[in-house]
């Protein structure tokens, strides 16, 4: 008897979370986003205050990473069910290849969505910091890359202090 965990070890030995049951098909289905099983996050408009955006989760880690892990789990469950079935070996091999191919197509698109979403979230955070507290684009980039640490709330609180120290250091006396 093969389990989903054993199958998952073949694909990703560092995988750790168990996925919930597959969600039902969405009622509003878009053919261009067939690979998504969950609704997307609704971002607040650019003119909204930075703290409202933070509370809304606009700057948090992308949920697509979690969805990618879920897809691996569901693929392993399907493969385990297939391996435990009564079908012949050659039929099992062919069906397993089909399952892996279909999931790889979905995973590829989810990875692209993840990268795009993470980039947008980071740009949104940088733009909001600059609009709310000031500084140049280079200042915000420098802060995020070298000096920011902690949660999103902490990073937003750190930026004005860091910017103030930066301006004090550049005074001409």
ABEGO torsion letter per residue (X at the ends): XBBAAAAAAAABAABABBBBBBBBBBABBBAAAAABABBBBBBBBAABBAAAAAAAGAABBBAAAAAAAAAAAAAAAAAAAAAABABBAAAAAAAAAAAAAAAAAAAAAAAAAAAAAAAAAAAAAAAAAAAAAEEBAAAAAAAAAAABBEBAAAAAAAAAAAAAAAAAAABAX
